[in-house]
Amino acid sequence: MEKFIPLSVPNIKGNELKYVEKALKEEWVSTAGSFIVDFENNIKDYTKSNFAIACQSGTAGIHLALIALGINSENEVIVPTLTFIAAVNPVKYVNAEPIFLDCDDSLCLDAKKLQQFCEEECNFVDNKLINKKTNKHIKAIIVVHIFGNMANMEDIMDIANKYNLKVIEDATESLGTFYTQGKYKDKFAGTIGDVGIYSFNGNKIITTGGGGMVVCSDEKIAKKIKYLSTQAKDDEVYFVHNEIGYNYRMTNLQAAVGIAQLERLEEFIKTKEQNYNLYIKNDINLLSFNKNCRPNYWFYSYLTDERDILIKKLQENKIQTRPIWKLIHTLKPYKNSQTYKIEKANYYYDKVVNIPCSSNLSYDDVLYVCKTIKEIENS
């Protein structure tokens, strides 16, 4: 088979060109224009959020959320070690310190270890969670919904409420994932904590090429995030800026693409679910998604004892794969950061290989990947 099968690429076969042409004809190409407002409203309606603010990237959205929630150099933030580094770097942007926790079998933040950490390593004084080791105020948790899965938000929110912790949901990989049962039934990933963030990078389930979206239920937080994302402009005529702002607004051209992509999101999810099940049917050992949610099936995680060999040999067969991210607490910028009982993350780092999962992956593509994996594993 001569065809190259990529890991995850955009599916742009809807109204993208039509809407972009309209934006170009109207000459609204930068960070103002009707498509931005429409895209915000469409995401708000889809996720049943009170507010949605379009921004430059998911990373920018997390940065803005941290500032709006008052996280600064006097604070620490609990984060997962098994995630893309963009979920954690913004903690350093605001001069706070991350504390790295383990994952559970969903690959998301381990709620049991979160509870243990709060009980064993902290004191709760004057409604503040104080780290015994540093005597600093732990003010927030960043929860990442890994690969389209849903973290254990029931337990995480109970812990956050008990210890007065702000919750930022990095749902950059999980647009469309929602609970189907339990306390948060019908609630989407990103809409349960204080602030949620989505990404529209090129490999996400829908894309704008780059870009992100912040959602929240609090009007004050929403206004602060939008204000900061547009250079903190207090007077648009006389250019008065009373705070340090950022050039974090999405462009109208990106939003035009996003609107077209969102129109097909449920179609993409359906296709990705079908392909996921086709892999399973052909005895490819993929990690399951949480049973109490409808995932968006963004990434497929294959477990193997021969990670590096498999990646290399699949590449030789023109099949693109990748290992899971290197654990963040092991990276140079974070080697001196505090960690707590990291065990399962090490296991999954050694064994997970992400295999092709694009929404435009064909039936024959999936079968070829299955056949090739089996041949490699049996050789």
N, C-alpha and C positions, 0 to 999 in steps of 0.2 A: 504494500500500500504506500503510494507516494505522497499522499496528502498529509500535511502537518496538522496535528490536532492541538490547539493551544489550551492552556489551563482555563482561562476565563477572559473572554473578550466581549465587547458590546454587541448588542443586537439592535441595529438601527435600521428598521424596515417599516416604520410607521410614518407619522406626520412630521418628523424632525425637519426635513428639508423645507416643507411647506411653511412651518412656523418660523424657521430661521430666515427664509426669504422675506416673510412679512416684516420681521424685525429690521432687516436690512433696508427694505423699501421705505420703512418709516424712519430710518436713520437713528433708531434707538439701539445702540450697540454696547454701551458701557453700563455703569452701575445704576442706571435709572431706566424706567420703561414699564409698560403694562404687563409684560410677560413675567417680570419678577414678582409683582403683586399677585398675579393670577397663580403662579406656581406656589407661592406661600399659601394662598387660600386653598389650593387644591390639596396640598400636603396637610394642611390644618383639617380640612374636611375628611380626608382619607383616614388620618390617624385619630380623628375625634379629639383634637387638641384645641385649647383655647387660643393659643398664639403660635405663630410660626415665623421665623426670621431667616431669610436666605443669607448665606455667607460664602466665603471664598473656598472653604474646605471643612471637613469634619474636624481637623486639628484646630482650625480657627474657632470653630464652634465650642470646643472644649475649653480653649483659652478664654473666650468670652464668658462662658458659664462660670469658670473659676473666679474671675474678677467680679462678676455680678453677684456671686454668692459670698463675696468678702474673704476669699482665701488669699493669704499673704505670707510674708516671711516668718511670721510668728506661728504658722500652722503646719501640720502634717496631714497627708492625704493617704488613705488606704487604697492600694491599687493591686491588680493582678500582675503576676510576673509573666504569665502566658497570655500574651496579646501582642499586637503590633505596637511598636515604640511610640507611635503618634498618640496613643491613649495616655501616655505617661509624661512625655516631654513637656506638655503645657503646665504641669505641676511645677517644673523648674522655671518656666517662663515667669511665673508669679512669685518666684523665690521661696516657694514652700518645699517641703521634703516628702518624698514618697516612702511608704512602708509596703513592702511586697508580700503578698499572700499567695497561697497555693490555689490550684483549681480543683474542682470535683470531676466526676466522670462526664459531665456535660462540656468540659473544657472551660467553663465559666467559674467565676470567683466562688470559693468554697464557703458557704454560709456557716457551716459548723465550726470551721477554723476561725472565721470572722468572730463568732460568738466567743470562742475560747480565747482569742487574742484580747478582746475587750475585757473579759473577766480576769485573765491571768496577768496580762502585761500592762494594764491601765488602772487608773483610779478615776472614778466619776465624782467630780467635785464642782459644786456651784453650776450644775447643768453643763459641765464641760468634761469631755473625755481626755484625760491627761496621761500621756505616755510615761510610764515609770522610768524608762531608760533615759529619756531626754528632757522630761518635765515640760514637753511642748503640748499644745492643744491640738488634738486630732479633730479636724473640723468636718471632713467630708470623706466619702467613698466614691471612687470611680468604678462602676460596674460595666463590664464589657460583655455584650451578648455575642459570643464567639460563633462565627461561621453561619449565622442565621438561627442559632439556637436561642433559647431563653434562659437566662440565669434564674436562680431560685429567689425571685423577687418577694415572695411572701415572707420568707424568713429574713431576708436582707432588710426589708422595710421595717419589720418588727424590731430588729437590732438597731437600725438607724433611729427609729422613733424613741427607743429606750435610752439611747446614749446621745440624743440630740445631734445626729450627724446629717449633713446635707448629702443628697444622693444625686450624682451625675450619671446618667445612663449613656454610655457609648453604644449606641445602636447603629453605628455606621455600617455594620454588616447585616443588619436585621430588619430593614424596612419591610413591612408586611407580616412579620411574625407577631402572633398574638396568643394570649391565653384562651383556651377553650373550656376551662373549668377552674374552680377554686375562687378565692377571694377577688382575684383580678380578672375574672372571666370577661372576655371581649376587649381587654385592654392591650394595646399594642406595645411592643418593646419600644422604649423611649418615652412612654407617657405615664409612667408610674412614679418615678422619682421626682426630684425638684426640677431638673432640666434633662432633656434628651437631645441627642445629636445624631443626625444621619449624614452619610457621605454619598456623593455621586461621582466618585472617582471612576476611571475607565473600566475597572474590573468589578465594580459593584453591580447589584442586580438591576438597577437602573442607573444611567449615567448622564452627566452633563459635561463630560470631559474632565472636569474638576468641579469642585463646589460642595456645599454642605447645607444643612438646615438645622436650626435649633428650634425645639418645641418646648413649651412649658404652659402651666396653668395660671401662673402669677403675672398679672399685668405689669407690676413694678419691675420684675426681673426682665420681662420681655422688652419693655421700653429701654431699660439700661443696656441690654445686649444690642439692640438696634442702634442706639445712640453711640455706643463704643465702636460698632462695626462701620460707622460712617464718619470716622475721624472726630467723634465727640463734638459735633458742630452745634453750638447753641444759637448762633445767628447766621443764617445762610446768606444773607446779603452782605453783612460786614465782617464775616469770617471770625466770629468769636468762638474760642474753644476753651472751655473751663476745665477740661480734663485731658489726659493723654488718651487719644483715640487710635484707631487702626483702620487701615484700608482693607477691610474684610468683607465688603459687600459682593454678592454674586453679580455677574453681568447679565444684561437682558438677553444676549445671545445664548448663554448657558441655560437660562431659565426657559427659553423657547424650546430647547432640546429636552429639558426636564419635563415639561408639560406633555410632550409627545411620548416620552418614555413612561411616565406615570399612567398614561392611558392604557398601557399594555402590561402593567406590573402583575396583575392577577394571571394573565396569560403566561408570563414568564415563570411565575411560581408553579403553575400547573405543569408546564413543560419540565421544569427542574425536578419536580416531585416524580414525574413519570420516569425520567432518566435515572434518578436515585433508585427507584424501585427496580428498574431494569438491571442496574449493577447488582443489587441484592439478589434478584432472581437468578443471576448468572454467577452466584457464589463469590461475589467480591465482598470482603469483610469490611463494610463501612460502619463507622460509629453511628449510633442511632441518635435521633433528636428527642428532646423531652416529650413524654407522652401527653402532658397536659397543655401542650400548645400546638398551634398550627405554624410550623416553621416556614421560612421562605426558601429553605433548601439551598442557600447561597453556595456554600462550599461542601465538598464531599471529602471525608477524612478516612483514608485507608490505613489499616494497622498492619505493620510488617516488622519482622525481626531483621530485615535486610534493607533498611531505609536507603542508604547511599548507593548500594548496588542497584536497587530497583530504579531509583531516579536516573542513574547513569544509563542503564539499559533501555529504559523507556524513551529517554532522549535520543538514543541511537535508533529507535524505531519511530522517531518523529512524533513522539507524544510528550507534551510539556507537563511536568509536575513540579512540585516544590515541597520541601520539608516545612514543618511548622516553624514559627519564628524562634530564633534563639532567645532563651529566657532573659528577660530584661535585667534582672538582678545580677546576671553574669557579665553584662556588657560594661565596657570601661567607664562610662559616665556614672554608672550606678553600683559599682563594686563595693562601695563603702556604705550603701544604703541598708537600712534595717530590713530583715526578712523574718518570716515566721513559719516554721514547719513546712517548708516546701518539699514535697515528696511526689505527688502525682504528676505535677508539671514536668518533673524530670523524666518520668516514665513516658508520658505522651510526646515529649520533645524527641525522644529516641525512636519512637515507633510510628508517628503520624506522617503520611505522605498525602498531600492534596492532589487529587486526580481531576482530569477535565470535567468541567461542570457548567459550561456556558449554556445559556438558554437557547442558542441556535445549534447545539450539538445534535447531530442526527442519530437515528436508531443504529445505523451501520457504524458510526463513530464509536458509540458506546460498546457495541459488540467487539469491535477491533481492540479497544482498550482492554476489555475483559480477557479476550483471547491472549493478548500480549502479556498481561500480568500473569496469567496462569502459566504460560510457557516459561517465563522468567523464574517464577517461584518453583516450578517443577524441574528446572534444569540443574 
